[in-house]
């Protein structure tokens, strides 16, 4: 495979190709999905050279430099255009609660793409005028239907529930744990109204709501959220694995069994003990999320949300170090065909490439949220 210059050459070829059908075919050969959003106007803009790491002579992480030279990425497109296989889209810029964010979702070594991601800046404004951003990673199994449904609906269901609370006189404070549990329960009911052939389809979900003063994470399944604060890795979720002691007790108390069949699985089938959907495995597999509410601080640097395609081959600590070094310009970004991404997009892409290079066999979806504020 060629290097980054080869990818840029192919983009030039695509731009010069007048035949629309041939242009679509060329794009599909480079199938990738990237999203970025840059809201630096909400804060005072930092020195762009420091933010983007413009000096090519920075010291690079040895491992990343070695394995990111020739990435073998195959990824799945989504959302705005059904014709193009490469989507370089920035979400609408709004005054929001984070500096920027970026996401990447790739098919990896799987035959089908079952992951989905969602990022919505300013998806909700409360009574006091405070804006909130929403981010979600959905890792489907048995098909992509439930993950896609969560992508389109879960954040809307959340807004509806909060609005209902206000109408009932619930006051100004949002009880996030209760609201998130009701949101996931309602989403689970929606997807389980499907046909019999879809009873074996489900999705994990890890979502984050970022406000000016608080950071809310709800997790259901084995995707994960990790915060990097003042140089310290802070896990904001714990994987729902069938062999997790408390999950094992819960499943067996409900009459289920954990069978070690190529890893610990519910009834020897599902490797996650909680998910949305999977009607045929209830009541052993539940859709109740675990919720953490953290107070924002000036030392918050970034948040990573990702599916287990990343976490199966990378620890929280390694992932955070990769993002930090990418932010500082100390890791070369191998996939140079996405030339307009912000630093959060570049970091998300580096993580996905590193996961593939480390042998991840799953779809890989990553959202990086830049939470840093100007000093």
Phi and psi in degrees as a GROMACS rama.xvg file:
@    title "Ramachandran Plot"
@    xaxis  label "Phi"
@    yaxis  label "Psi"
@TYPE xy
-80.5514  172.504  UNK-2
-87.6021  -166.46  UNK-3
-59.37  -35.0691  UNK-4
-64.0105  -33.0301  UNK-5
-65.0897  -39.5525  UNK-6
-64.3273  -41.655  UNK-7
-63.7878  -35.8535  UNK-8
-63.7687  -40.0326  UNK-9
-66.9251  -35.9209  UNK-10
-63.7332  -39.4651  UNK-11
-61.6565  -41.2857  UNK-12
-61.7699  -41.9172  UNK-13
-63.131  -42.3329  UNK-14
-64.9307  -30.5607  UNK-15
-84.4406  -12.5889  UNK-16
-78.8759  118.018  UNK-17
-84.2509  -31.3934  UNK-18
-68.4279  117.104  UNK-19
-65.2271  -36.9413  UNK-20
-65.5925  -44.0221  UNK-21
-66.0759  -35.1252  UNK-22
-63.3968  -40.9138  UNK-23
-64.3698  -38.8722  UNK-24
-64.2458  -41.3571  UNK-25
-64.0088  -39.7519  UNK-26
-64.6248  -40.1002  UNK-27
-64.8289  -26.541  UNK-28
-69.0528  -16.098  UNK-29
-113.086  37.8488  UNK-30
-55.5883  115.917  UNK-31
-149.43  156.754  UNK-32
-126.961  120.116  UNK-33
-131.719  143.044  UNK-34
-136.211  140.637  UNK-35
-141.262  155.952  UNK-36
-145.352  129.672  UNK-37
-120.39  113.215  UNK-38
-116.848  39.3323  UNK-39
-64.6267  -20.6162  UNK-40
-63.9242  -19.3547  UNK-41
-71.3666  -27.8476  UNK-42
-117.355  171.191  UNK-43
-69.0856  132.019  UNK-44
-69.1346  137.048  UNK-45
-80.7253  170.865  UNK-46
-60.8552  114.441  UNK-47
-64.044  -31.425  UNK-48
-64.9433  -40.2993  UNK-49
-69.355  -38.445  UNK-50
-66.8748  -42.7544  UNK-51
-94.8401  -5.04163  UNK-52
62.5821  56.4384  UNK-53
-70.5265  -20.6642  UNK-54
-76.6753  114.445  UNK-55
-70.7229  -9.39589  UNK-56
-97.7398  11.2951  UNK-57
-60.6263  148.36  UNK-58
-66.123  131.891  UNK-59
-105.94  152.916  UNK-60
-66.0557  126.917  UNK-61
-60.4945  -44.6758  UNK-62
-64.5367  -46.1742  UNK-63
-64.7139  -38.703  UNK-64
-62.3179  -35.6128  UNK-65
-73.3079  -42.8901  UNK-66
-99.0494  -6.80019  UNK-67
-98.701  8.24391  UNK-68
-70.2344  -42.7401  UNK-69
-128.255  79.5946  UNK-70
-72.7379  142.108  UNK-71
-111.542  79.032  UNK-72
-96.0414  134.065  UNK-73
-131.309  119.622  UNK-74
-135.639  164.809  UNK-75
-108.594  136.695  UNK-76
-84.93  159.19  UNK-77
-153.216  174.991  UNK-78
65.0491  -118.954  UNK-79
-60.9316  -30.9903  UNK-80
-130.884  124.757  UNK-81
-84.8001  -10.11  UNK-82
-91.2754  -35.3235  UNK-83
-93.3606  140.313  UNK-84
-88.217  -15.9956  UNK-85
-113.139  121.936  UNK-86
-119.882  109.824  UNK-87
-108.244  86.4291  UNK-88
-122.061  132.093  UNK-89
-98.4216  133.659  UNK-90
-69.27  160.815  UNK-91
-56.175  130.486  UNK-92
-77.3971  128.838  UNK-93
-138.157  159.938  UNK-94
-71.5243  116.571  UNK-95
-134.535  -164.141  UNK-96
-106.016  -0.00692457  UNK-97
-129.824  158.093  UNK-98
-66.1366  -49.8642  UNK-99
-162.45  166.535  UNK-100
-148.782  159.963  UNK-101
-150.159  153.057  UNK-102
-140.826  154.495  UNK-103
-142.96  139.915  UNK-104
-137.36  114.429  UNK-105
-123.115  149.31  UNK-106
-74.0722  -24.1104  UNK-107
62.8008  -135.9  UNK-108
-94.6021  5.79085  UNK-109
-80.633  157.002  UNK-110
-81.0532  -26.5212  UNK-111
-126.291  149.686  UNK-112
-95.5339  117.275  UNK-113
-118.304  -3.93532  UNK-114
-83.2184  160.473  UNK-115
-151.048  149.168  UNK-116
-130.874  154.701  UNK-117
-142.252  134.387  UNK-118
-135.809  121.705  UNK-119
-129.817  106.72  UNK-120
-76.2668  134.486  UNK-121
58.7975  40.8618  UNK-122
-71.0092  -15.4575  UNK-123
-151.273  143.352  UNK-124
-125.698  125.315  UNK-125
-84.316  -177.191  UNK-126
-62.654  -26.9407  UNK-127
-87.5101  3.66313  UNK-128
85.0929  6.36693  UNK-129
-77.2928  134.092  UNK-130
-95.8237  148.491  UNK-131
-127.147  143.79  UNK-132
-105.732  149.811  UNK-133
-123.343  136.679  UNK-134
-137.01  136.503  UNK-135
-144.989  139.507  UNK-136
-120.91  126.927  UNK-137
-123.605  121.23  UNK-138
-109.602  100.628  UNK-139
-79.8692  160.531  UNK-140
-148.219  144.932  UNK-141
78.5141  6.67481  UNK-142
135.383  172.915  UNK-143
-101.124  -0.882839  UNK-144
-60.6302  -45.5453  UNK-145
-70.0597  -41.7171  UNK-146
-60.6992  -42.2599  UNK-147
-67.1243  -37.6054  UNK-148
-63.5305  -42.58  UNK-149
-63.1546  -41.0225  UNK-150
-57.3152  -41.3467  UNK-151
-84.2624  -27.1011  UNK-152
-116.779  -31.0339  UNK-153
-61.2413  -43.3268  UNK-154
-68.3634  -29.7184  UNK-155
-71.5614  -39.7042  UNK-156
-60.2715  -40.6792  UNK-157
-61.3206  -44.9336  UNK-158
-62.7812  -42.4506  UNK-159
-60.0765  -42.8602  UNK-160
-65.326  -41.8183  UNK-161
-65.4722  -39.3208  UNK-162
-63.8996  -40.5178  UNK-163
-62.0586  -39.9848  UNK-164
-60.8045  -44.0863  UNK-165
-63.9679  -39.4814  UNK-166
-65.3627  -29.6015  UNK-167
-84.0621  3.91457  UNK-168
80.0376  35.0515  UNK-169
-73.5048  -5.47367  UNK-170
86.9156  179.345  UNK-171
-80.7226  -24.1941  UNK-172
-85.161  129.832  UNK-173
-88.2469  125.343  UNK-174
-86.3341  91.0484  UNK-175
-64.024  -39.6526  UNK-176
-61.4681  -46.6407  UNK-177
-66.0241  -43.7779  UNK-178
-64.4815  -42.1274  UNK-179
-65.1734  -41.6243  UNK-180
-62.2201  -42.7268  UNK-181
-65.8844  -37.0736  UNK-182
-62.4235  -48.1132  UNK-183
-66.9531  -37.2399  UNK-184
-63.9887  -43.4771  UNK-185
-67.0738  -38.7031  UNK-186
-63.812  -39.3117  UNK-187
-63.6015  -40.7682  UNK-188
-64.4751  -39.1221  UNK-189
-61.7323  -49.6442  UNK-190
-73.237  -24.331  UNK-191
-82.1854  0.909776  UNK-192
-83.3536  4.81517  UNK-193
-71.5309  -176.822  UNK-194
-75.4228  168.78  UNK-195
-59.9503  -36.7141  UNK-196
-66.0828  -11.0916  UNK-197
-108.458  7.8971  UNK-198
-67.5447  -18.3667  UNK-199
-100.431  19.587  UNK-200
-108.854  138.497  UNK-201
-154.716  -178.543  UNK-202
-158.565  140.132  UNK-203
-79.0129  166.526  UNK-204
-151.849  128.468  UNK-205
-128.053  122.756  UNK-206
-128.742  152.479  UNK-207
-132.218  135.522  UNK-208
-113.57  119.716  UNK-209
-109.712  116.859  UNK-210
-111.012  179.298  UNK-211
-66.7359  -33.9787  UNK-212
-111.642  -14.1788  UNK-213
-143.38  157.789  UNK-214
-129.859  117.45  UNK-215
-112.007  129.364  UNK-216
-125.197  131.6  UNK-217
-123.528  128.237  UNK-218
-127.94  135.109  UNK-219
-137.577  97.5548  UNK-220
121.348  -156.457  UNK-221
-110.973  18.2621  UNK-222
-77.9181  175.691  UNK-223
-151.078  151.472  UNK-224
-124.591  132.233  UNK-225
-134.848  131.16  UNK-226
-104.439  140.317  UNK-227
-111.764  113.945  UNK-228
-129.567  116.526  UNK-229
52.9599  41.5613  UNK-230
80.6665  6.96918  UNK-231
-117.54  135.452  UNK-232
-82.363  123.307  UNK-233
-120.578  102.893  UNK-234
-67.3139  130.738  UNK-235
-107.331  2.76488  UNK-236
-151.712  158.126  UNK-237
-122.959  128.358  UNK-238
-57.2114  137.632  UNK-239
-90.5503  85.0074  UNK-240
-100.519  144.929  UNK-241
-59.0471  -27.9868  UNK-242
-91.3026  3.94079  UNK-243
-64.957  127.807  UNK-244
-49.2158  -48.4426  UNK-245
-69.2442  -32.8859  UNK-246
-71.3232  -37.2784  UNK-247
-60.6415  -44.3996  UNK-248
-63.1545  -43.9024  UNK-249
-62.7423  -45.9626  UNK-250
-63.7461  -45.5899  UNK-251
-68.3655  -32.6393  UNK-252
-66.3268  -27.3658  UNK-253
-85.909  -0.720006  UNK-254
97.2171  6.82271  UNK-255
-91.6188  174  UNK-256
-133.737  146.503  UNK-257
-103.306  119.963  UNK-258
-115.301  131.502  UNK-259
-84.8831  90.6413  UNK-260
-125.519  96.5694  UNK-261
56.5193  47.0531  UNK-262
106.688  160.179  UNK-263
-71.2439  127.853  UNK-264
-139.33  149.526  UNK-265
-68.5346  119.688  UNK-266
53.6141  25.705  UNK-267
75.3859  12.1982  UNK-268
-114.532  -61.4891  UNK-269
-103.107  130.6  UNK-270
-86.5011  5.81663  UNK-271
-124.336  139.644  UNK-272
-91.7878  -5.73049  UNK-273
-138.91  142.343  UNK-274
-168.168  166.661  UNK-275
-94.4788  132.522  UNK-276
94.367  -143.414  UNK-277
52.0712  51.2349  UNK-278
-59.6643  -31.8034  UNK-279
-71.1362  -12.9985  UNK-280
-104.884  4.62878  UNK-281
-78.2735  145.869  UNK-282
-93.7823  12.0942  UNK-283
-73.5353  -37.9338  UNK-284
-101.654  122.143  UNK-285
-117.126  162.046  UNK-286
-103.422  11.4288  UNK-287
-75.5564  122.236  UNK-288
-85.1589  158.118  UNK-289
-96.8539  132.126  UNK-290
-118.09  133.892  UNK-291
-122.544  137.863  UNK-292
-120.468  118.705  UNK-293
-118.576  142.998  UNK-294
-79.0683  131.58  UNK-295
-67.1871  144.936  UNK-296
-131.461  163.911  UNK-297
-68.7405  -13.3468  UNK-298
-93.0052  -0.0925863  UNK-299
-65.8326  129.271  UNK-300
-106.49  -51.0084  UNK-301
-162.501  163.079  UNK-302
-124.395  136.996  UNK-303
-116.189  126.323  UNK-304
-115.634  132.525  UNK-305
-155.945  154.761  UNK-306
-79.6607  170.881  UNK-307
-70.982  -8.37993  UNK-308
-60.2538  -27.9705  UNK-309
-85.9926  -49.6421  UNK-310
-72.141  -19.3598  UNK-311
-65.0158  -23.074  UNK-312
-122.881  5.94204  UNK-313
-148.983  134.101  UNK-314
-79.9176  164.675  UNK-315
-56.3333  -42.5495  UNK-316
-65.4837  -44.2005  UNK-317
-64.9978  -43.7009  UNK-318
-59.6332  -42.888  UNK-319
-67.4151  -38.1699  UNK-320
-66.0211  -37.1804  UNK-321
-63.512  -45.6873  UNK-322
-64.0387  -43.8006  UNK-323
-60.394  -44.801  UNK-324
-68.5501  -34.6674  UNK-325
-65.3884  -43.3018  UNK-326
-58.0149  -37.601  UNK-327
-85.0046  1.85749  UNK-328
76.7089  20.5344  UNK-329
-98.9007  2.52125  UNK-330
-125.847  128.31  UNK-331
-70.4303  136.24  UNK-332
-92.0325  110.836  UNK-333
-74.4686  -39.1285  UNK-334
-85.1096  82.3765  UNK-335
-82.6202  3.34584  UNK-336
-72.4321  -13.9611  UNK-337
-102.015  95.0881  UNK-338
-93.6686  -13.2842  UNK-339
-108.528  10.8857  UNK-340
-71.4722  148.564  UNK-341
-79.7296  -178.551  UNK-342
-70.3746  -26.8314  UNK-343
-68.6536  -40.278  UNK-344
-62.4107  -43.5797  UNK-345
-62.9698  -40.8598  UNK-346
-65.4929  -41.7973  UNK-347
-61.3262  -40.0967  UNK-348
-66.575  -41.148  UNK-349
-61.2368  -42.3209  UNK-350
-60.6047  -43.6356  UNK-351
-65.8695  -39.749  UNK-352
-65.3557  -40.5045  UNK-353
-65.4199  -39.6931  UNK-354
-62.7478  -42.5657  UNK-355
-63.7723  -43.8213  UNK-356
-64.3002  -28.4402  UNK-357
-84.9981  2.03248  UNK-358
98.2928  16.5967  UNK-359
-58.1621  132.961  UNK-360
-104.701  7.67862  UNK-361
-113.184  169.084  UNK-362
-59.8675  149.328  UNK-363
-128.811  120.409  UNK-364
-128.135  130.935  UNK-365
-137.526  134.974  UNK-366
-120.679  129.389  UNK-367
-114.495  126  UNK-368
-112.857  119.798  UNK-369
-83.7323  110.627  UNK-370
-101.88  0.000573379  UNK-371
-68.4626  150.993  UNK-372
-120.043  153.613  UNK-373
-65.1344  142.28  UNK-374
